[in-house]
Amino acid sequence: MTTPSPTTARSWLRERSELGVCVLLLALGVLVLTDALTMDVDITQRGPVGPRTVPVVVGAGLLVVAVLLAVDVLRGGRGESESGEDVDLAEPADRRTVALLTGVFLAFAVLIGPLGFPISGALLFWGSAYALGSRHYDRDPLIAAGLSLVTYFVFDNLLGVPLPGGPLMGVL
């Protein structure tokens, strides 16, 4: 019996690179299931469907998708390259947009505690629109504020998920 050479094994893996996605999905599914099954739910349990339900379903779904994708890849299935996308791979990445979006998300994470969700959410939505190219300075802040308030009310009042109100807590 001959053992495969490292070059042969490397080319076999290169032809089945989608297996890397399978491993990532498998690891993520195990992580989600482990976290969900070790969750302490005595205090937050509110009926037959508790806080474990969605993470368990998502984790199990990730495992099923990982296994099905691995079976497909090992049977010869290949992912198709994007043919409809008009991306010029010779052009460099737009680092400015990525940096602006990163800054907006970090600012949101820092400001949600002291300012609350309505204000920091409006800054998040407006900053994301600006970073992605919108230059409607009169319209974008109004849409961002409206979207933030609607999101706050839906989560806080309709879904029962408390979000920090910040200085607007007494007003809203």
N, C-alpha and C positions, 0 to 999 in steps of 0.2 A: 504494500500500500504506500502510495506516495503522499507526502504532506504538501499542501499548497505553499508556494513561495510567498514571501511578503508582498511581492509585486502583484501576484495573482489575487491575493486576498484584498489588497488595496483597490485594485480595479473592480473586483466584485462589489465592494462597498461603494465605490464611486458610482457604479451603475445603478445602485439601489440607495441613493442618498436620502430618499424619502423615509428610510428606516430611522434616521435621526429625528424626524418629526414624530415618529411612533414612540421612540424612547422618551422624548420630551412630554408627549401627551400622557404616557404611562406614568412618568414621574410626577407630573402635575395631578393626575387622578389619584395616585397613592397619597400624595400630600394633602389634597382636599379631603379625601375619605378619612385619613388619620386625624386630621384636625377636627372634622365633624364628629367623629365617633368618640373623641376624647373631650368634647365640649361639655362643660358643666351647664345643665339646662334646668336645674331645679327651680331657680328663681324666676326665670323667664318663660317657663312653660305656661301656655295659655290655652290649652285644648289639645285635641288629638294631633294636630299638625303643629309641631314645635319648630324651633330654630334649626334643628338638625336636618329637616326634610329636604330643603333645597340644596344644601351642600352635598348631602348623600346622593341625591339624584344627579347633580352635576358631576360629582366624582365618579359615580358608576358610569355615566355617559362618556366621560373622558376615557375610562378604561375600555369600554366597548368600542369606541371609535379608534383607539390605539390598536386594539387587536384586529379589527376589521381592515384598517389601513395596512397593517403589517402583512396580513394574509394576502391582500390585493397586490402589494409590492412584491412579495415572494412568488406570486403566481405570474408576475411579468407586467403588472400594471405600472404605468408611468404617468407622472403629472405632465400636463401640456404646458408649454411656455405661453406667456401672454402674447397673443398676436395682435390684439386690438388696442393695446396700450401704446400711446405715442410718446414713449420715454426715450430720450436720447441718452444712452449709457455712456457716451463720450463726454457729456457735460458733468461737471462736478455737482455734488449734492448741495442743496440750498441750506447751508449751515445757519444763515440768519433766521430763517423761519423756524428751524428746529430750536435754536437758542431762544428765540422769543417765546415759543410755546412752552419750553422748559421753564423759563422764567415766570410765565403766567401761572403755570401749575404750582410751582414752588411758592409763589406769592399767595396763591389761594390757600395752600396748606398752612402757611404761616398766619394768614389774616383771618381764617375762618373762626378761630377762637375769640380774638378780641373784637372783631367787627361783626361776627355772625354771618350766617349763610346769605341773607338777602343782599347785603352790601358786597361781601367777598365773591358771591356767585355772579353778581352783575359785573364785577371787575374781571372775573374769569371768562364770562361769555363775551364781553366787549374786547378783552385782550386777545382772546382766541380769534375772533373775527378780524381784528387788526393784523395779527400775525399771519393770518391766511390770505390777506390781501384786500380786505374790504376797507374802503376809504370814505365811507358815508358818515362823516363826523356828526351830523345832526340826527341821523336815524339810528345808528348802531347803539349808542348808549341807551336810548329809549327801549329798543327791542331787548337789549341785554337786561335792563332793569325789569321789564315786564316778564321775561322768561324766568328770571331769578325769583321773582315774587310768586309766579304760578307754580314753579317747582317747589318752593318753600311751602306753600299752602297745600299742595297735593301730598307731599311727604309728611308734613307735620299734622295736618288736620284729617285728611282722607285715609292715609295709610297708617297713621299712628307712629311714624318714625320721627322721633324728636330731633330736630336740627337746631343748632344754636342760633338764637335770634339776635344776639348782640345788643347794641344800644337801641335797636328798634323793637326789642322784646315787648315793651309796654305798649307801643304804638300798634303793632301787628297783633 
